[in-house]
Amino acid sequence: MGDTFIRHIELLGYEKRFFPSQHYVYMFLVKWNDLSEKLVYRRFTEIYEFHKALKEMFPIESGDINMENRIIPHLPAPKWFDGQRSTENRQGTLAEYCYTLINLPHKISRCLHVVNFFKVRPDDMNPATDSQIKTPEVFLLPKDAKKNSTDITGPIVLQTYRAIADYEKSSTSEMPLKAGDMVDVVEKGESGWWFCQLKNKRGWVPAAYLEPMDGPDESEEQEPNYAGEQYVVQKSYTAVEEDELTLREGDTIEVIHKLLDGWWVVRKDETTGYYPSMYLQKAGEANTSMKSELRNRSAPPRRSTIRNAKSIHKHGRKQISQETYRRNSKKYMQSRRNRKENFQNKANVIIEKNEREENKPKAQPAVPPRPSKDLILNRCTESTRRKIL
């Protein structure tokens, strides 16, 4: 029996999920050498981490030594706040990437790294769900698109943003801006620092200094999730503005709104406020050197602190007040407490009912009446009849 390898990978589409928070996963039909076909689901951030590791394993084929030798396909960096539009637009690039990957030399296409990444996982078979949250929405690729992946591929188009104010860089890795500069965003980091290019210059820029061209609001920004995701504070921060929170390293909080400028709305007990996302880490997630290095940087500026900011849009971006966050958060927490209390009350009623049943005195069997003398004489044996004579 030969080694296991993948014959073909087909992108079927993507799925919009709502648990534990809204996110998107791509659906792949993986065809194996034993003629079996398996359906797997992967987030784009997972695919990109897989891609980076593959490049490190094969530095020559990835072009790290000489770009002319590159055969591993390119893959754009993920947007940390992928919306439905970007998820949909990326399908062509992913379909082409998978086709090229499987047709690379066997030492790459059949290596354990590729095989293990596309193997079926337990959560592919039974994804985590919550009966109180709506079921996932499935978006399949058109049949014509599947027949020829090149029909849905095209050049990777970078998003163009405009600077709303002057920005002076504070480190060599950053890029200065002038109000009105048009920059192309190469990578959007969830820390609020975006990697941009302006003509022949590249560097990190605070997201708060940039606005999209088609409107003041970010299409990729998620809606608040009042159920909250549990995070752990990795670096202390003392509030500067009234709507920020002061937290200490090691505190456990809940993130209820992830915003693109890197300042997330978090909940500590029943208090909400802004906190730098770069100082937070998801509960249970392993620490990495990249995350540790990022925390040594200063938090990006908030848009509310930028002076002389000038937008080209007539209307400002929609903002949710802290009072709204607090009110909706309290409502959610109260409803969660009520559900928990109702469940507990039902459980207590069942326990009490069972205890009453157990403590109730059991009915004793009735003693049958003594038979009459005539009945004994007519129906009983000779020895029994003698006893009453």
TORTIKE-65551 format. One record per residue (C-alpha): residue in three letters; x, y, z. Coordinates in steps of 0.001 Angstrom, whole numbers, padded with zeros to 6 digits, always signed. Layout:
BEGIN
ALAXYZ...
This chain:
BEGIN
MET+000000+000000+000000GLY+001541+003348-001049ASP+001660+006598+000870THR-001511+008667+001207PHE-001706+011690-001062ILE-004276+014114-002487ARG-005370+013770-006117HIS-007479+016909-006331ILE-008872+019763-004213GLU-012076+021485-005325LEU-013357+024689-003731LEU-017129+024351-003375GLY-017881+027740-001823TYR-017991+029180+001669GLU-020131+029072+004791LYS-021144+031966+007026ARG-021226+030824+010652PHE-022537+032604+013741PHE-020992+030600+016606PRO-019012+031369+018742SER-019107+034632+016743GLN-019720+035523+013105HIS-017004+034151+010812TYR-016511+032519+007422VAL-015070+029147+006421TYR-014272+027813+002953MET-015603+024404+001885PHE-013188+022078+000077LEU-013902+018692-001492VAL-010647+016751-001101LYS-010173+013724-003374TRP-007628+011170-002100ASN-005570+008484-003822ASP-007805+005722-002388LEU-010692+007302-004397SER-012403+008599-001246GLU-013791+012149-001179LYS-013937+014187+002023LEU-015478+017593+002802VAL-013349+019884+004983TYR-013825+023450+006249ARG-010971+025930+006751ARG-010755+029596+007744PHE-008603+031750+005483THR-006304+032658+008385GLU-005599+028910+008804ILE-004871+028554+005089TYR-002469+031501+005188GLU-000577+030081+008195PHE-000335+026765+006318HIS+001004+028656+003278LYS+003667+030500+005322ALA+004879+027241+006888LEU+005050+025612+003436LYS+007250+028448+002169GLU+009613+028007+005132MET+009882+024270+004394PHE+010812+024903+000744PRO+012789+028195+000623ILE+014144+027596-002910GLU+010742+026788-004425SER+009176+029749-002580GLY+011693+032170-004131ASP+013361+033183-000870ILE+016822+032578-002366ASN+016113+033486-005989MET+012713+034711-007197GLU+013270+033050-010568ASN+013062+029644-008874ARG+009665+030277-007287ILE+007005+027684-008118ILE+004906+027833-004920PRO+001909+030058-005745HIS+001335+033431-004146LEU-001421+033969-001560PRO-002497+037396-000250ALA-002305+038074+003470PRO-005616+037731+005331LYS-007791+040612+006406TRP-008343+040098+010095PHE-011915+041336+009767ASP-013033+039487+006665GLY-016489+040457+005521GLN-018708+038574+003121ARG-017576+040584+000119SER-013874+039885+000630THR-014608+036209+001411GLU-016540+035889-001830ASN-014010+037780-003942ARG-011150+035612-002707GLN-012670+032357-003982GLY-011034+032623-007392THR-007591+033143-005899LEU-008083+030163-003563ALA-009332+027861-006316GLU-006283+028690-008437TYR-003976+028276-005439CYS-005269+024765-004681TYR-005035+023724-008335THR-001404+024903-008562LEU-000499+023402-005166ILE-001614+019869-006062ASN+000249+020041-009394LEU+003586+020963-007796PRO+006406+018345-007655HIS+005516+015408-005391LYS+008016+016388-002710ILE+005795+019450-002083SER+002271+018399-003124ARG+002504+015051-001307CYS+004459+016146+001756LEU+002993+015512+005238HIS+002371+019217+005762VAL-000076+019322+002827VAL-001642+015927+003575ASN-002210+016649+007267PHE-003685+020106+006668PHE-006447+018747+004410LYS-007231+015653+006490VAL-010709+015520+008028ARG-010842+016925+011566PRO-013492+016221+014225ASP-014958+019720+013793ASP-015346+019086+010038MET-017758+016297+010899ASN-019425+017993+013888PRO-018897+021772+013900ALA-019552+023589+017186THR-023096+024969+017278ASP-025560+026665+019604SER-029255+025850+019266GLN-030179+029425+020182ILE-028069+030931+017371LYS-029198+030730+013743THR-027798+027992+011554PRO-024900+028630+009131GLU-025596+030066+005681VAL-024011+028235+002719PHE-022863+030028-000466LEU-021854+027649-003271LEU-019713+028536-006259PRO-021640+028615-009565LYS-021262+025358-011532ASP-019673+027158-014464ALA-017030+028611-012169LYS-016073+025160-010894LYS-015486+023839-014416ASN-012761+026351-015104SER-011102+027977-012121THR-009311+030480-014373ASP-012705+032041-015154ILE-013013+033234-011572THR-009418+034237-010969GLY-007894+037583-011592PRO-005214+039906-010316ILE-005218+040660-006606VAL-006579+044196-006281LEU-005482+046123-003199GLN-007962+048405-001451THR-007302+052120-001695TYR-007787+054338+001353ARG-007391+058065+001941ALA-005505+059731+004796ILE-007770+062048+006827ALA-004891+063942+008532ASP-001105+064260+008650TYR+000721+061474+010468GLU+004337+061617+011639LYS+005944+058204+011995SER+007441+057244+015365SER+009571+054269+014237THR+011483+053153+011158SER+008866+050499+010322GLU+006096+053117+010011MET+005242+055383+007068PRO+004380+059107+007359LEU+001217+060445+005773LYS-000129+063756+004532ALA-003853+064538+004582GLY-005335+063437+001273ASP-002659+060818+000479MET-004097+057791-001343VAL-002545+054564-000059ASP-002997+050911-001025VAL-003575+048604+001940VAL-001451+045445+001681GLU-002405+043944+005042LYS-004957+044812+007709GLY-003773+043832+011182GLU-006284+043375+014003SER-003936+045472+016163GLY-005058+048617+014299TRP-001727+048931+012465TRP-002103+048430+008688PHE+000741+047767+006257CYS+000361+050188+003344GLN+002189+051340+000249LEU+002368+054827-001233LYS+004165+054991-004584ASN+007562+053405-003829LYS+007238+053594-000024ARG+005863+050955+002336GLY+005264+050906+006073TRP+002810+050556+008961VAL+000095+053185+009356PRO-002598+053586+012082ALA-005957+052476+010675ALA-007617+055406+012443TYR-005910+057797+009988LEU-007452+056098+006955GLU-010945+056121+005475PRO-012435+054013+002657MET-013200+055807-000593ASP-016756+054525-001104GLY-018159+055682+002226PRO-017295+056484+005852ASP-018248+053031+007171GLU-016105+049911+006949SER-017878+047106+005094GLU-015646+044548+006827GLU-016404+045662+010373GLN-018297+043119+012429GLU-021481+043710+014382PRO-021296+043712+018206ASN-021408+040275+019804TYR-022930+040785+023252ALA-022422+037133+024130GLY-018737+038070+024250GLU-015541+036147+023515GLN-013256+035445+026454TYR-009794+037036+026273VAL-006915+037435+028717VAL-005057+040730+029198GLN-001386+040269+028271LYS-000295+043839+028977SER-001641+046403+031440TYR-003052+049688+030201THR-004273+052750+032090ALA-007264+054547+030577VAL-006560+057970+029075GLU-010034+058763+027721GLU-013288+058478+029700ASP-014642+055660+027527GLU-011545+053447+027954LEU-010919+050750+030566THR-007983+050317+032907LEU-006997+046663+033082ARG-004117+044700+034566GLU-002100+041857+033113GLY-003845+038548+033778ASP-007383+039996+033899THR-010017+037935+032094ILE-012501+039967+030054GLU-015071+039505+027283VAL-014677+041177+023886ILE-018072+042350+022613HIS-017072+044428+019553LYS-013948+044083+017394LEU-013241+047358+015613LEU-010833+047897+012727ASP-008880+050700+014404GLY-007516+048201+016953TRP-009555+049523+019895TRP-012021+046855+020893VAL-015021+047242+023183VAL-014566+044868+026117ARG-016630+043945+029158LYS-015253+043483+032658ASP-018013+042311+034998GLU-020758+044810+034011THR-018460+047623+032872THR-017664+048211+029191GLY-015041+050367+027480TYR-012342+050526+024808TYR-009073+048614+025164PRO-006123+048098+022750SER-006625+044743+020995MET-002856+044236+020662TYR-002660+043760+024452LEU-005256+040949+024458GLN-005020+037250+023717LYS-007864+034810+023192ALA-008352+032501+026179GLY-006669+029149+025594GLU-004642+030397+022614ALA-000903+029777+022592ASN+001467+032721+022781THR+003799+033401+019834SER+006959+035451+019391MET+005137+037639+016862LYS+002420+038502+019390SER+004994+039176+022107GLU+006914+041482+019779LEU+003721+043311+018806ARG+002916+044058+022451ASN+006186+045953+022791ARG+004834+048559+020390SER+002590+051371+021495ALA-001143+051207+020920PRO-002338+052969+017736PRO-004072+056337+018105ARG-007859+056457+018217ARG-009799+058394+015615SER-011441+060514+018310THR-007992+061855+019318ILE-006904+062944+015804ARG-006803+066716+015392ASN-007724+068453+012132ALA-009226+065283+010687LYS-010977+066010+007378SER-013178+063449+005644ILE-014321+063594+002028HIS-017691+062102+003004LYS-020671+064257+003952HIS-021744+061929+006758GLY-019483+060631+009524ARG-019080+056953+010220LYS-021750+055289+012335GLN-020590+054969+015899ILE-022134+053194+018841SER-022019+055062+022142GLN-020670+053432+025267GLU-024095+053925+026828THR-025603+051748+024070TYR-022905+049120+024579ARG-023573+049103+028348ARG-027354+048989+027972ASN-027352+046157+025402SER-024675+044298+027325LYS-026696+044465+030550LYS-029807+043303+028691TYR-027940+040308+027311MET-026380+039431+030663GLN-029769+039737+032404SER-031421+037470+029829ARG-028561+034994+030257ARG-029026+035072+034034ASN-032793+034587+033602ARG-032240+031579+031348LYS-029813+030137+033873GLU-032218+030741+036773ASN-035136+029209+034842PHE-033032+026179+034045GLN-031963+025917+037690ASN-035552+026309+038906LYS-036723+023557+036562ALA-033908+021347+037784ASN-034854+022069+041420VAL-038524+021266+040729ILE-037535+017917+039242ILE-035236+017158+042199GLU-037952+018114+044740LYS-040534+016016+042903ASN-038197+013025+042890GLU-037453+013519+046605ARG-041189+013670+047418GLU-041765+010476+045477GLU-038911+008798+047342ASN-040081+010004+050779LYS-043746+009118+050243PRO-044678+006017+052364LYS-045114+003000+050180ALA-048594+001390+050112GLN-048770-001875+052077PRO-050423-004924+050450ALA-053981-005604+051696VAL-054473-008631+054043PRO-056988-011021+052481PRO-060076-011887+054641ARG-060105-015235+056527PRO-062182-017857+054603SER-065432-019062+056232LYS-065837-022514+057828ASP-068179-023745+055041LEU-065667-022631+052344ILE-062838-024544+054074LEU-065002-027702+054416ASN-065977-027568+050720ARG-062641-026644+049095CYS-059721-027576+051370THR-057900-030851+051842GLU-058814-033488+054461SER-056003-032434+056808THR-057144-028786+056757ARG-060773-029751+057386ARG-059740-031804+060432LYS-058109-028722+062026ILE-061410-026838+062269LEU-063568-029794+063400
